[in-house]
């Protein structure tokens, strides 16, 4: 699962990371310690973006 070496975009520490993708295509990486928060953050952003698109 966490098979990439890199820096976590949430805590900024070097670690094994997992890639996450926002609905706008941006890619961010989270370590095991930040992964739950990253999933919540990305889901909230994606839902807000979809809602904004539906209001247009």
mmCIF file of the N, C-alpha and C atoms, coordinates in Angstrom:
data_MODEL
# 
_entry.id   MODEL 
# 
loop_
_atom_site.group_PDB 
_atom_site.id 
_atom_site.type_symbol 
_atom_site.label_atom_id 
_atom_site.label_alt_id 
_atom_site.label_comp_id 
_atom_site.label_asym_id 
_atom_site.label_entity_id 
_atom_site.label_seq_id 
_atom_site.pdbx_PDB_ins_code 
_atom_site.Cartn_x 
_atom_site.Cartn_y 
_atom_site.Cartn_z 
_atom_site.occupancy 
_atom_site.B_iso_or_equiv 
_atom_site.pdbx_formal_charge 
_atom_site.auth_seq_id 
_atom_site.auth_comp_id 
_atom_site.auth_asym_id 
_atom_site.auth_atom_id 
_atom_site.pdbx_PDB_model_num 
ATOM 1   N N  . UNK A 1 1  ? 0.824   -1.178 0.000   1.00 0.00 ? 1  UNK A N  1 
ATOM 2   C CA . UNK A 1 1  ? 0.000   0.000  0.000   1.00 0.00 ? 1  UNK A CA 1 
ATOM 3   C C  . UNK A 1 1  ? 0.877   1.254  0.000   1.00 0.00 ? 1  UNK A C  1 
ATOM 4   N N  . UNK A 1 2  ? 1.682   1.466  1.018   1.00 0.00 ? 2  UNK A N  1 
ATOM 5   C CA . UNK A 1 2  ? 2.584   2.610  1.079   1.00 0.00 ? 2  UNK A CA 1 
ATOM 6   C C  . UNK A 1 2  ? 3.910   2.173  0.470   1.00 0.00 ? 2  UNK A C  1 
ATOM 7   N N  . UNK A 1 3  ? 3.964   2.197  -0.852  1.00 0.00 ? 3  UNK A N  1 
ATOM 8   C CA . UNK A 1 3  ? 5.111   1.617  -1.544  1.00 0.00 ? 3  UNK A CA 1 
ATOM 9   C C  . UNK A 1 3  ? 5.983   2.653  -2.262  1.00 0.00 ? 3  UNK A C  1 
ATOM 10  N N  . UNK A 1 4  ? 5.734   3.923  -2.044  1.00 0.00 ? 4  UNK A N  1 
ATOM 11  C CA . UNK A 1 4  ? 6.541   4.974  -2.655  1.00 0.00 ? 4  UNK A CA 1 
ATOM 12  C C  . UNK A 1 4  ? 7.349   5.689  -1.581  1.00 0.00 ? 4  UNK A C  1 
ATOM 13  N N  . UNK A 1 5  ? 8.606   5.938  -1.870  1.00 0.00 ? 5  UNK A N  1 
ATOM 14  C CA . UNK A 1 5  ? 9.405   6.764  -0.965  1.00 0.00 ? 5  UNK A CA 1 
ATOM 15  C C  . UNK A 1 5  ? 9.219   8.215  -1.362  1.00 0.00 ? 5  UNK A C  1 
ATOM 16  N N  . UNK A 1 6  ? 8.976   9.057  -0.386  1.00 0.00 ? 6  UNK A N  1 
ATOM 17  C CA . UNK A 1 6  ? 8.786   10.470 -0.693  1.00 0.00 ? 6  UNK A CA 1 
ATOM 18  C C  . UNK A 1 6  ? 8.568   11.271 0.560   1.00 0.00 ? 6  UNK A C  1 
ATOM 19  N N  . UNK A 1 7  ? 7.963   12.427 0.393   1.00 0.00 ? 7  UNK A N  1 
ATOM 20  C CA . UNK A 1 7  ? 7.645   13.308 1.510   1.00 0.00 ? 7  UNK A CA 1 
ATOM 21  C C  . UNK A 1 7  ? 6.133   13.413 1.626   1.00 0.00 ? 7  UNK A C  1 
ATOM 22  N N  . UNK A 1 8  ? 5.641   13.296 2.840   1.00 0.00 ? 8  UNK A N  1 
ATOM 23  C CA . UNK A 1 8  ? 4.216   13.459 3.104   1.00 0.00 ? 8  UNK A CA 1 
ATOM 24  C C  . UNK A 1 8  ? 3.856   14.929 2.912   1.00 0.00 ? 8  UNK A C  1 
ATOM 25  N N  . UNK A 1 9  ? 2.799   15.201 2.158   1.00 0.00 ? 9  UNK A N  1 
ATOM 26  C CA . UNK A 1 9  ? 2.379   16.580 1.922   1.00 0.00 ? 9  UNK A CA 1 
ATOM 27  C C  . UNK A 1 9  ? 1.644   17.185 3.112   1.00 0.00 ? 9  UNK A C  1 
ATOM 28  N N  . UNK A 1 10 ? 1.303   16.368 4.113   1.00 0.00 ? 10 UNK A N  1 
ATOM 29  C CA . UNK A 1 10 ? 0.614   16.890 5.281   1.00 0.00 ? 10 UNK A CA 1 
ATOM 30  C C  . UNK A 1 10 ? 1.593   17.188 6.415   1.00 0.00 ? 10 UNK A C  1 
ATOM 31  N N  . UNK A 1 11 ? 2.497   16.276 6.732   1.00 0.00 ? 11 UNK A N  1 
ATOM 32  C CA . UNK A 1 11 ? 3.443   16.519 7.833   1.00 0.00 ? 11 UNK A CA 1 
ATOM 33  C C  . UNK A 1 11 ? 4.824   16.925 7.334   1.00 0.00 ? 11 UNK A C  1 
ATOM 34  N N  . UNK A 1 12 ? 5.058   16.850 6.019   1.00 0.00 ? 12 UNK A N  1 
ATOM 35  C CA . UNK A 1 12 ? 6.317   17.265 5.388   1.00 0.00 ? 12 UNK A CA 1 
ATOM 36  C C  . UNK A 1 12 ? 7.527   16.424 5.798   1.00 0.00 ? 12 UNK A C  1 
ATOM 37  N N  . UNK A 1 13 ? 7.294   15.216 6.294   1.00 0.00 ? 13 UNK A N  1 
ATOM 38  C CA . UNK A 1 13 ? 8.398   14.346 6.704   1.00 0.00 ? 13 UNK A CA 1 
ATOM 39  C C  . UNK A 1 13 ? 8.669   13.308 5.631   1.00 0.00 ? 13 UNK A C  1 
ATOM 40  N N  . UNK A 1 14 ? 9.924   12.898 5.473   1.00 0.00 ? 14 UNK A N  1 
ATOM 41  C CA . UNK A 1 14 ? 10.218  11.809 4.539   1.00 0.00 ? 14 UNK A CA 1 
ATOM 42  C C  . UNK A 1 14 ? 9.634   10.500 5.076   1.00 0.00 ? 14 UNK A C  1 
ATOM 43  N N  . UNK A 1 15 ? 8.999   9.725  4.204   1.00 0.00 ? 15 UNK A N  1 
ATOM 44  C CA . UNK A 1 15 ? 8.341   8.485  4.643   1.00 0.00 ? 15 UNK A CA 1 
ATOM 45  C C  . UNK A 1 15 ? 7.930   7.676  3.426   1.00 0.00 ? 15 UNK A C  1 
ATOM 46  N N  . UNK A 1 16 ? 7.442   6.475  3.693   1.00 0.00 ? 16 UNK A N  1 
ATOM 47  C CA . UNK A 1 16 ? 6.764   5.704  2.665   1.00 0.00 ? 16 UNK A CA 1 
ATOM 48  C C  . UNK A 1 16 ? 5.379   6.332  2.541   1.00 0.00 ? 16 UNK A C  1 
ATOM 49  N N  . UNK A 1 17 ? 4.954   6.644  1.332   1.00 0.00 ? 17 UNK A N  1 
ATOM 50  C CA . UNK A 1 17 ? 3.715   7.399  1.134   1.00 0.00 ? 17 UNK A CA 1 
ATOM 51  C C  . UNK A 1 17 ? 2.768   6.703  0.162   1.00 0.00 ? 17 UNK A C  1 
ATOM 52  N N  . UNK A 1 18 ? 1.528   7.144  0.223   1.00 0.00 ? 18 UNK A N  1 
ATOM 53  C CA . UNK A 1 18 ? 0.473   6.676  -0.659  1.00 0.00 ? 18 UNK A CA 1 
ATOM 54  C C  . UNK A 1 18 ? -0.035  7.880  -1.442  1.00 0.00 ? 18 UNK A C  1 
ATOM 55  N N  . UNK A 1 19 ? -0.231  7.714  -2.736  1.00 0.00 ? 19 UNK A N  1 
ATOM 56  C CA . UNK A 1 19 ? -0.690  8.824  -3.576  1.00 0.00 ? 19 UNK A CA 1 
ATOM 57  C C  . UNK A 1 19 ? -2.201  8.981  -3.462  1.00 0.00 ? 19 UNK A C  1 
ATOM 58  N N  . UNK A 1 20 ? -2.642  10.224 -3.348  1.00 0.00 ? 20 UNK A N  1 
ATOM 59  C CA . UNK A 1 20 ? -4.060  10.580 -3.377  1.00 0.00 ? 20 UNK A CA 1 
ATOM 60  C C  . UNK A 1 20 ? -4.254  11.577 -4.512  1.00 0.00 ? 20 UNK A C  1 
ATOM 61  N N  . UNK A 1 21 ? -5.439  11.588 -5.090  1.00 0.00 ? 21 UNK A N  1 
ATOM 62  C CA . UNK A 1 21 ? -5.714  12.486 -6.209  1.00 0.00 ? 21 UNK A CA 1 
ATOM 63  C C  . UNK A 1 21 ? -7.010  13.255 -5.933  1.00 0.00 ? 21 UNK A C  1 
ATOM 64  N N  . UNK A 1 22 ? -6.912  14.574 -6.074  1.00 0.00 ? 22 UNK A N  1 
ATOM 65  C CA . UNK A 1 22 ? -8.096  15.423 -5.963  1.00 0.00 ? 22 UNK A CA 1 
ATOM 66  C C  . UNK A 1 22 ? -8.874  15.353 -7.277  1.00 0.00 ? 22 UNK A C  1 
ATOM 67  N N  . UNK A 1 23 ? -10.143 15.753 -7.248  1.00 0.00 ? 23 UNK A N  1 
ATOM 68  C CA . UNK A 1 23 ? -10.978 15.678 -8.448  1.00 0.00 ? 23 UNK A CA 1 
ATOM 69  C C  . UNK A 1 23 ? -10.472 16.595 -9.562  1.00 0.00 ? 23 UNK A C  1 
ATOM 70  N N  . UNK A 1 24 ? -9.674  17.600 -9.217  1.00 0.00 ? 24 UNK A N  1 
ATOM 71  C CA . UNK A 1 24 ? -9.119  18.486 -10.240 1.00 0.00 ? 24 UNK A CA 1 
ATOM 72  C C  . UNK A 1 24 ? -7.820  17.946 -10.832 1.00 0.00 ? 24 UNK A C  1 
ATOM 73  N N  . UNK A 1 25 ? -7.410  16.750 -10.387 1.00 0.00 ? 25 UNK A N  1 
ATOM 74  C CA . UNK A 1 25 ? -6.238  16.107 -10.950 1.00 0.00 ? 25 UNK A CA 1 
ATOM 75  C C  . UNK A 1 25 ? -4.957  16.287 -10.152 1.00 0.00 ? 25 UNK A C  1 
ATOM 76  N N  . UNK A 1 26 ? -4.982  17.142 -9.142  1.00 0.00 ? 26 UNK A N  1 
ATOM 77  C CA . UNK A 1 26 ? -3.789  17.353 -8.322  1.00 0.00 ? 26 UNK A CA 1 
ATOM 78  C C  . UNK A 1 26 ? -3.471  16.085 -7.534  1.00 0.00 ? 26 UNK A C  1 
ATOM 79  N N  . UNK A 1 27 ? -2.177  15.765 -7.443  1.00 0.00 ? 27 UNK A N  1 
ATOM 80  C CA . UNK A 1 27 ? -1.739  14.572 -6.719  1.00 0.00 ? 27 UNK A CA 1 
ATOM 81  C C  . UNK A 1 27 ? -1.004  14.992 -5.455  1.00 0.00 ? 27 UNK A C  1 
ATOM 82  N N  . UNK A 1 28 ? -1.350  14.356 -4.370  1.00 0.00 ? 28 UNK A N  1 
ATOM 83  C CA . UNK A 1 28 ? -0.676  14.595 -3.096  1.00 0.00 ? 28 UNK A CA 1 
ATOM 84  C C  . UNK A 1 28 ? -0.353  13.254 -2.468  1.00 0.00 ? 28 UNK A C  1 
ATOM 85  N N  . UNK A 1 29 ? 0.599   13.251 -1.548  1.00 0.00 ? 29 UNK A N  1 
ATOM 86  C CA . UNK A 1 29 ? 1.083   12.016 -0.957  1.00 0.00 ? 29 UNK A CA 1 
ATOM 87  C C  . UNK A 1 29 ? 0.971   12.087 0.559   1.00 0.00 ? 29 UNK A C  1 
ATOM 88  N N  . UNK A 1 30 ? 0.506   10.978 1.168   1.00 0.00 ? 30 UNK A N  1 
ATOM 89  C CA . UNK A 1 30 ? 0.328   10.921 2.616   1.00 0.00 ? 30 UNK A CA 1 
ATOM 90  C C  . UNK A 1 30 ? 1.048   9.716  3.195   1.00 0.00 ? 30 UNK A C  1 
ATOM 91  N N  . UNK A 1 31 ? 1.653   9.923  4.365   1.00 0.00 ? 31 UNK A N  1 
ATOM 92  C CA . UNK A 1 31 ? 2.282   8.816  5.087   1.00 0.00 ? 31 UNK A CA 1 
ATOM 93  C C  . UNK A 1 31 ? 1.207   8.065  5.884   1.00 0.00 ? 31 UNK A C  1 
ATOM 94  N N  . UNK A 1 32 ? 1.599   6.974  6.492   1.00 0.00 ? 32 UNK A N  1 
ATOM 95  C CA . UNK A 1 32 ? 0.647   6.160  7.242   1.00 0.00 ? 32 UNK A CA 1 
ATOM 96  C C  . UNK A 1 32 ? 0.022   6.945  8.395   1.00 0.00 ? 32 UNK A C  1 
ATOM 97  N N  . UNK A 1 33 ? 0.781   7.847  9.005   1.00 0.00 ? 33 UNK A N  1 
ATOM 98  C CA . UNK A 1 33 ? 0.263   8.628  10.140  1.00 0.00 ? 33 UNK A CA 1 
ATOM 99  C C  . UNK A 1 33 ? -0.739  9.693  9.704   1.00 0.00 ? 33 UNK A C  1 
ATOM 100 N N  . UNK A 1 34 ? -0.621  10.201 8.504   1.00 0.00 ? 34 UNK A N  1 
ATOM 101 C CA . UNK A 1 34 ? -1.490  11.280 8.014   1.00 0.00 ? 34 UNK A CA 1 
ATOM 102 C C  . UNK A 1 34 ? -2.571  10.787 7.059   1.00 0.00 ? 34 UNK A C  1 
ATOM 103 N N  . UNK A 1 35 ? -2.569  9.520  6.721   1.00 0.00 ? 35 UNK A N  1 
ATOM 104 C CA . UNK A 1 35 ? -3.446  9.022  5.674   1.00 0.00 ? 35 UNK A CA 1 
ATOM 105 C C  . UNK A 1 35 ? -4.931  9.216  5.980   1.00 0.00 ? 35 UNK A C  1 
ATOM 106 N N  . UNK A 1 36 ? -5.356  8.955  7.208   1.00 0.00 ? 36 UNK A N  1 
ATOM 107 C CA . UNK A 1 36 ? -6.779  9.126  7.544   1.00 0.00 ? 36 UNK A CA 1 
ATOM 108 C C  . UNK A 1 36 ? -7.200  10.579 7.386   1.00 0.00 ? 36 UNK A C  1 
ATOM 109 N N  . UNK A 1 37 ? -6.380  11.499 7.880   1.00 0.00 ? 37 UNK A N  1 
ATOM 110 C CA . UNK A 1 37 ? -6.668  12.919 7.730   1.00 0.00 ? 37 UNK A CA 1 
ATOM 111 C C  . UNK A 1 37 ? -6.682  13.314 6.248   1.00 0.00 ? 37 UNK A C  1 
ATOM 112 N N  . UNK A 1 38 ? -5.750  12.792 5.474   1.00 0.00 ? 38 UNK A N  1 
ATOM 113 C CA . UNK A 1 38 ? -5.677  13.112 4.049   1.00 0.00 ? 38 UNK A CA 1 
ATOM 114 C C  . UNK A 1 38 ? -6.951  12.669 3.338   1.00 0.00 ? 38 UNK A C  1 
ATOM 115 N N  . UNK A 1 39 ? -7.447  11.481 3.647   1.00 0.00 ? 39 UNK A N  1 
ATOM 116 C CA . UNK A 1 39 ? -8.673  10.988 3.012   1.00 0.00 ? 39 UNK A CA 1 
ATOM 117 C C  . UNK A 1 39 ? -9.854  11.891 3.331   1.00 0.00 ? 39 UNK A C  1 
ATOM 118 N N  . UNK A 1 40 ? -9.948  12.329 4.594   1.00 0.00 ? 40 UNK A N  1 
ATOM 119 C CA . UNK A 1 40 ? -11.040 13.231 4.992   1.00 0.00 ? 40 UNK A CA 1 
ATOM 120 C C  . UNK A 1 40 ? -10.911 14.565 4.269   1.00 0.00 ? 40 UNK A C  1 
ATOM 121 N N  . UNK A 1 41 ? -9.710  15.113 4.243   1.00 0.00 ? 41 UNK A N  1 
ATOM 122 C CA . UNK A 1 41 ? -9.443  16.396 3.608   1.00 0.00 ? 41 UNK A CA 1 
ATOM 123 C C  . UNK A 1 41 ? -9.781  16.357 2.116   1.00 0.00 ? 41 UNK A C  1 
ATOM 124 N N  . UNK A 1 42 ? -9.337  15.324 1.441   1.00 0.00 ? 42 UNK A N  1 
ATOM 125 C CA . UNK A 1 42 ? -9.568  15.200 0.003   1.00 0.00 ? 42 UNK A CA 1 
ATOM 126 C C  . UNK A 1 42 ? -11.045 14.990 -0.298  1.00 0.00 ? 42 UNK A C  1 
ATOM 127 N N  . UNK A 1 43 ? -11.711 14.167 0.504   1.00 0.00 ? 43 UNK A N  1 
ATOM 128 C CA . UNK A 1 43 ? -13.143 13.933 0.292   1.00 0.00 ? 43 UNK A CA 1 
ATOM 129 C C  . UNK A 1 43 ? -13.938 15.227 0.473   1.00 0.00 ? 43 UNK A C  1 
ATOM 130 N N  . UNK A 1 44 ? -13.620 15.992 1.515   1.00 0.00 ? 44 UNK A N  1 
ATOM 131 C CA . UNK A 1 44 ? -14.327 17.260 1.750   1.00 0.00 ? 44 UNK A CA 1 
ATOM 132 C C  . UNK A 1 44 ? -14.100 18.228 0.591   1.00 0.00 ? 44 UNK A C  1 
ATOM 133 N N  . UNK A 1 45 ? -12.886 18.322 0.116   1.00 0.00 ? 45 UNK A N  1 
ATOM 134 C CA . UNK A 1 45 ? -12.576 19.205 -1.012  1.00 0.00 ? 45 UNK A CA 1 
ATOM 135 C C  . UNK A 1 45 ? -13.334 18.759 -2.260  1.00 0.00 ? 45 UNK A C  1 
ATOM 136 N N  . UNK A 1 46 ? -13.284 17.462 -2.552  1.00 0.00 ? 46 UNK A N  1 
ATOM 137 C CA . UNK A 1 46 ? -13.946 16.957 -3.754  1.00 0.00 ? 46 UNK A CA 1 
ATOM 138 C C  . UNK A 1 46 ? -15.453 17.170 -3.696  1.00 0.00 ? 46 UNK A C  1 
ATOM 139 N N  . UNK A 1 47 ? -16.063 16.946 -2.532  1.00 0.00 ? 47 UNK A N  1 
ATOM 140 C CA . UNK A 1 47 ? -17.506 17.178 -2.397  1.00 0.00 ? 47 UNK A CA 1 
ATOM 141 C C  . UNK A 1 47 ? -17.854 18.646 -2.599  1.00 0.00 ? 47 UNK A C  1 
ATOM 142 N N  . UNK A 1 48 ? -17.044 19.542 -2.049  1.00 0.00 ? 48 UNK A N  1 
ATOM 143 C CA . UNK A 1 48 ? -17.290 20.985 -2.222  1.00 0.00 ? 48 UNK A CA 1 
ATOM 144 C C  . UNK A 1 48 ? -17.133 21.382 -3.684  1.00 0.00 ? 48 UNK A C  1 
ATOM 145 N N  . UNK A 1 49 ? -16.145 20.831 -4.366  1.00 0.00 ? 49 UNK A N  1 
ATOM 146 C CA . UNK A 1 49 ? -15.955 21.147 -5.778  1.00 0.00 ? 49 UNK A CA 1 
ATOM 147 C C  . UNK A 1 49 ? -17.119 20.646 -6.623  1.00 0.00 ? 49 UNK A C  1 
ATOM 148 N N  . UNK A 1 50 ? -17.591 19.439 -6.338  1.00 0.00 ? 50 UNK A N  1 
ATOM 149 C CA . UNK A 1 50 ? -18.730 18.892 -7.096  1.00 0.00 ? 50 UNK A CA 1 
ATOM 150 C C  . UNK A 1 50 ? -20.000 19.698 -6.848  1.00 0.00 ? 50 UNK A C  1 
ATOM 151 N N  . UNK A 1 51 ? -20.194 20.116 -5.610  1.00 0.00 ? 51 UNK A N  1 
ATOM 152 C CA . UNK A 1 51 ? -21.355 20.936 -5.276  1.00 0.00 ? 51 UNK A CA 1 
ATOM 153 C C  . UNK A 1 51 ? -21.300 22.273 -6.016  1.00 0.00 ? 51 UNK A C  1 
ATOM 154 N N  . UNK A 1 52 ? -20.119 22.871 -6.068  1.00 0.00 ? 52 UNK A N  1 
ATOM 155 C CA . UNK A 1 52 ? -19.943 24.141 -6.760  1.00 0.00 ? 52 UNK A CA 1 
ATOM 156 C C  . UNK A 1 52 ? -20.231 23.976 -8.249  1.00 0.00 ? 52 UNK A C  1 
ATOM 157 N N  . UNK A 1 53 ? -19.778 22.877 -8.831  1.00 0.00 ? 53 UNK A N  1 
ATOM 158 C CA . UNK A 1 53 ? -20.037 22.600 -10.256 1.00 0.00 ? 53 UNK A CA 1 
ATOM 159 C C  . UNK A 1 53 ? -21.531 22.434 -10.518 1.00 0.00 ? 53 UNK A C  1 
ATOM 160 N N  . UNK A 1 54 ? -22.239 21.795 -9.605  1.00 0.00 ? 54 UNK A N  1 
ATOM 161 C CA . UNK A 1 54 ? -23.671 21.549 -9.782  1.00 0.00 ? 54 UNK A CA 1 
ATOM 162 C C  . UNK A 1 54 ? -24.480 22.834 -9.659  1.00 0.00 ? 54 UNK A C  1 
ATOM 163 N N  . UNK A 1 55 ? -23.950 23.846 -8.975  1.00 0.00 ? 55 UNK A N  1 
ATOM 164 C CA . UNK A 1 55 ? -24.668 25.106 -8.810  1.00 0.00 ? 55 UNK A CA 1 
ATOM 165 C C  . UNK A 1 55 ? -24.520 26.020 -10.008 1.00 0.00 ? 55 UNK A C  1 
ATOM 166 N N  . UNK A 1 56 ? -23.621 25.721 -10.916 1.00 0.00 ? 56 UNK A N  1 
ATOM 167 C CA . UNK A 1 56 ? -23.409 26.581 -12.094 1.00 0.00 ? 56 UNK A CA 1 
ATOM 168 C C  . UNK A 1 56 ? -24.465 26.322 -13.130 1.00 0.00 ? 56 UNK A C  1 
# 
